[in-house]
Protein backbone atom coordinates (compact mmCIF):
# COMPACT_ATOMS: atom_id res chain seq x y z
CA UNK A 1 0.00 0.00 0.00
CA UNK A 2 1.37 3.46 -0.87
CA UNK A 3 0.17 6.95 -0.12
CA UNK A 4 1.37 10.24 -1.57
CA UNK A 5 1.39 12.72 1.30
CA UNK A 6 1.07 16.48 1.06
CA UNK A 7 2.02 16.69 -2.60
CA UNK A 8 5.65 17.25 -1.64
CA UNK A 9 7.06 14.05 -3.08
CA UNK A 10 7.01 11.93 0.07
CA UNK A 11 5.76 8.38 -0.51
CA UNK A 12 4.85 6.20 2.46
CA UNK A 13 4.35 2.47 2.01
CA UNK A 14 3.53 -0.22 4.53
CA UNK A 15 4.59 -3.86 4.70
CA UNK A 16 3.44 -6.59 7.10
CA UNK A 17 5.03 -6.76 10.54
CA UNK A 18 4.98 -9.62 13.03
CA UNK A 19 3.69 -8.61 16.44
CA UNK A 20 0.52 -9.72 18.22
CA UNK A 21 -1.99 -10.87 15.67
CA UNK A 22 -2.58 -9.62 12.14
CA UNK A 23 -2.56 -5.93 11.32
CA UNK A 24 0.75 -4.43 12.52
CA UNK A 25 2.87 -2.85 9.79
CA UNK A 26 6.34 -1.49 9.18
CA UNK A 27 6.88 1.61 7.06
CA UNK A 28 8.89 2.53 3.99
CA UNK A 29 9.33 6.27 3.48
CA UNK A 30 10.75 7.56 0.19
CA UNK A 31 11.74 11.14 -0.50
CA UNK A 32 14.19 12.88 -2.82
CA UNK A 33 15.68 9.61 -4.03
CA UNK A 34 16.24 8.26 -0.52
CA UNK A 35 14.58 5.37 1.22
CA UNK A 36 14.00 4.79 4.95
CA UNK A 37 12.60 1.50 6.27
CA UNK A 38 11.24 1.57 9.83
CA UNK A 39 10.41 -1.81 11.34
CA UNK A 40 8.84 -0.64 14.58
CA UNK A 41 7.88 -3.23 17.16
CA UNK A 42 8.18 -6.36 15.01
CA UNK A 43 9.95 -9.68 15.01
CA UNK A 44 12.49 -10.30 12.25
CA UNK A 45 10.60 -11.11 9.08
CA UNK A 46 11.01 -11.72 5.37
CA UNK A 47 9.31 -8.47 4.32
CA UNK A 48 11.64 -6.32 6.42
CA UNK A 49 14.68 -8.10 4.98
CA UNK A 50 13.38 -7.83 1.40
CA UNK A 51 12.51 -4.14 1.48
CA UNK A 52 15.52 -3.03 3.55
CA UNK A 53 18.18 -4.39 1.20
CA UNK A 54 18.39 -1.28 -0.97
CA UNK A 55 17.44 1.28 1.71
CA UNK A 56 19.60 4.25 2.61
CA UNK A 57 18.60 4.08 6.27
CA UNK A 58 17.08 1.19 8.24
CA UNK A 59 15.64 1.18 11.76
CA UNK A 60 14.64 -2.08 13.41
CA UNK A 61 13.48 -1.61 16.94
CA UNK A 62 15.31 -3.66 19.56
CA UNK A 63 13.39 -5.83 21.96
CA UNK A 64 13.93 -7.13 25.46
CA UNK A 65 15.13 -10.58 26.38
CA UNK A 66 12.71 -13.10 27.87
CA UNK A 67 14.35 -12.48 31.25
CA UNK A 68 13.56 -8.77 30.96
CA UNK A 69 9.87 -9.51 30.37
CA UNK A 70 9.76 -11.79 33.43
CA UNK A 71 11.63 -9.45 35.80
CA UNK A 72 10.66 -6.07 34.33
CA UNK A 73 7.03 -6.75 33.44
CA UNK A 74 6.25 -9.83 35.57
CA UNK A 75 5.04 -11.48 32.37
CA UNK A 76 3.98 -15.13 32.71
CA UNK A 77 4.39 -17.76 29.98
CA UNK A 78 1.74 -17.65 27.22
CA UNK A 79 -1.61 -19.21 28.04
CA UNK A 80 -2.17 -22.21 25.73
CA UNK A 81 -5.93 -21.67 26.02
CA UNK A 82 -5.82 -18.31 24.20
CA UNK A 83 -6.79 -18.46 20.53
CA UNK A 84 -4.11 -18.03 17.86
CA UNK A 85 -3.76 -14.35 16.97
CA UNK A 86 -1.74 -14.57 13.74
CA UNK A 87 -2.76 -15.80 10.32
CA UNK A 88 -0.69 -18.41 8.48
CA UNK A 89 0.42 -15.66 6.07
CA UNK A 90 1.99 -13.61 8.87
CA UNK A 91 3.50 -16.65 10.61
CA UNK A 92 5.09 -17.71 7.30
CA UNK A 93 6.91 -14.37 7.23
CA UNK A 94 9.18 -15.22 10.18
CA UNK A 95 12.82 -14.87 9.17
CA UNK A 96 14.61 -17.97 10.48
CA UNK A 97 18.22 -16.70 10.59
CA UNK A 98 17.31 -13.91 13.01
CA UNK A 99 15.19 -16.17 15.18
CA UNK A 100 17.95 -18.79 15.31
CA UNK A 101 20.44 -16.13 16.42
CA UNK A 102 18.50 -16.00 19.70
CA UNK A 103 18.46 -19.74 20.36
CA UNK A 104 21.14 -19.86 23.05
CA UNK A 105 19.46 -17.09 25.05
CA UNK A 106 16.02 -18.67 24.63
CA UNK A 107 17.32 -22.13 25.59
CA UNK A 108 18.85 -20.74 28.80
CA UNK A 109 15.63 -18.92 29.65
CA UNK A 110 13.51 -22.02 29.05
CA UNK A 111 15.78 -24.10 31.25
CA UNK A 112 15.80 -21.52 34.07
CA UNK A 113 11.99 -21.34 34.18
CA UNK A 114 11.33 -24.99 33.21
CA UNK A 115 9.55 -24.02 29.99
CA UNK A 116 11.10 -26.56 27.62
CA UNK A 117 7.70 -28.16 26.99
CA UNK A 118 6.39 -24.81 25.70
CA UNK A 119 9.16 -24.27 23.13
CA UNK A 120 7.35 -23.16 19.96
CA UNK A 121 10.58 -22.95 17.91
CA UNK A 122 10.89 -26.72 17.45
CA UNK A 123 7.76 -26.69 15.30
CA UNK A 124 9.22 -24.18 12.83
CA UNK A 125 10.85 -25.28 9.54
CA UNK A 126 13.71 -22.79 10.06
CA UNK A 127 14.58 -23.99 13.60
CA UNK A 128 18.20 -25.05 14.18
CA UNK A 129 18.94 -26.35 17.69
CA UNK A 130 21.97 -25.01 19.53
CA UNK A 131 24.95 -27.30 19.82
Phi and psi in degrees as a GROMACS rama.xvg file:
@    title "Ramachandran Plot"
@    xaxis  label "Phi"
@    yaxis  label "Psi"
@TYPE xy
-130.38  149.443  UNK-2
-137.786  132.818  UNK-3
-89.1948  122.026  UNK-4
-107.389  131.606  UNK-5
63.5336  5.89597  UNK-6
64.7659  15.0825  UNK-7
-104.958  17.2326  UNK-8
89.0948  1.95827  UNK-9
-84.4733  128.812  UNK-10
-116.248  130.041  UNK-11
-117.734  126.691  UNK-12
-121.045  157.021  UNK-13
-123.767  149.496  UNK-14
-131.363  157.875  UNK-15
-60.677  147.764  UNK-16
-125.262  157.187  UNK-17
-108.172  113.574  UNK-18
-141.119  -126.163  UNK-19
-101.571  105.023  UNK-20
82.4719  -177.123  UNK-21
-84.7605  150.37  UNK-22
122.953  -37.8391  UNK-23
-61.5967  147.813  UNK-24
-134.549  158.932  UNK-25
-108.3  163.128  UNK-26
-120.677  145.147  UNK-27
-117.934  123.966  UNK-28
-118.963  124.148  UNK-29
-119.075  134.337  UNK-30
-159.353  134.094  UNK-31
51.4527  41.0535  UNK-32
78.9193  7.00532  UNK-33
-113.503  155.364  UNK-34
-134.084  127.263  UNK-35
-115.285  132.043  UNK-36
-116.968  123.187  UNK-37
-116.242  113.805  UNK-38
-75.229  -37.765  UNK-39
72.7004  -152.559  UNK-40
-87.1145  82.5683  UNK-41
-139.724  153.4  UNK-42
-78.0103  159.036  UNK-43
-56.5083  135.544  UNK-44
-149.542  163.908  UNK-45
-65.7005  -31.9364  UNK-46
-70.5221  -41.3881  UNK-47
-62.3396  -44.0573  UNK-48
-62.9798  -46.8745  UNK-49
-60.2027  -48.0679  UNK-50
-85.3912  -10.3102  UNK-51
-90.4506  -15.7792  UNK-52
-56.3739  -39.2664  UNK-53
-106.927  15.9844  UNK-54
-77.3201  152.088  UNK-55
-81.9794  -28.2985  UNK-56
-147.12  133.104  UNK-57
-130.718  132.881  UNK-58
-125.33  119.758  UNK-59
-122.35  115.779  UNK-60
-60.3349  138.189  UNK-61
-78.8072  160.912  UNK-62
-135.442  160.234  UNK-63
-76.6963  158.36  UNK-64
-74.4667  163.075  UNK-65
-56.7654  -37.4475  UNK-66
-61.2642  -39.4194  UNK-67
-60.9315  -42.2403  UNK-68
-66.9807  -32.3029  UNK-69
-71.9513  -50.9181  UNK-70
-81.5677  -35.9192  UNK-71
-84.6657  -33.0132  UNK-72
-117.653  -2.40471  UNK-73
54.7468  40.798  UNK-74
-83.9484  125.353  UNK-75
-81.2654  169.271  UNK-76
-60.8659  157.422  UNK-77
-59.4922  146.999  UNK-78
-86.4943  117.881  UNK-79
-65.9426  -14.2954  UNK-80
-84.4054  -10.0721  UNK-81
-74.7171  142.699  UNK-82
-69.5678  153.096  UNK-83
-61.3935  134.18  UNK-84
-101.274  -13.8147  UNK-85
-113.385  141.944  UNK-86
-74.1864  163.862  UNK-87
-61.4419  -34.0712  UNK-88
-59.4304  -47.8398  UNK-89
-68.8653  -43.0582  UNK-90
-61.6789  -33.9606  UNK-91
-70.5018  -11.5033  UNK-92
-86.2369  -1.50582  UNK-93
-60.0797  137.012  UNK-94
-100.306  103.352  UNK-95
-51.4012  -46.9774  UNK-96
-55.7383  -39.8342  UNK-97
-71.9931  -39.1239  UNK-98
-64.4418  -42.3782  UNK-99
-65.2497  -26.6783  UNK-100
-63.3084  -19.2084  UNK-101
-95.213  -2.18836  UNK-102
-57.0485  -43.6678  UNK-103
-60.3408  -46.8755  UNK-104
-61.722  -44.11  UNK-105
-67.7953  -37.1865  UNK-106
-62.5537  -43.5717  UNK-107
-63.5842  -41.283  UNK-108
-64.0311  -45.505  UNK-109
-60.9463  -40.5049  UNK-110
-66.663  -44.3734  UNK-111
-59.1967  -40.2532  UNK-112
-104.168  11.3379  UNK-113
54.689  52.0777  UNK-114
-112.412  15.057  UNK-115
-56.8436  -32.3785  UNK-116
-73.8534  -8.49229  UNK-117
-107.02  15.3858  UNK-118
-74.5025  104.818  UNK-119
-75.7188  -19.3442  UNK-120
-63.896  -34.5559  UNK-121
-63.8675  -16.6358  UNK-122
-89.7899  -4.31623  UNK-123
-91.3936  141.559  UNK-124
-66.5159  -22.8574  UNK-125
-88.8232  -6.44372  UNK-126
-64.7542  131.172  UNK-127
-126.639  112.866  UNK-128
-63.8005  151.247  UNK-129
-73.3247  154.469  UNK-130
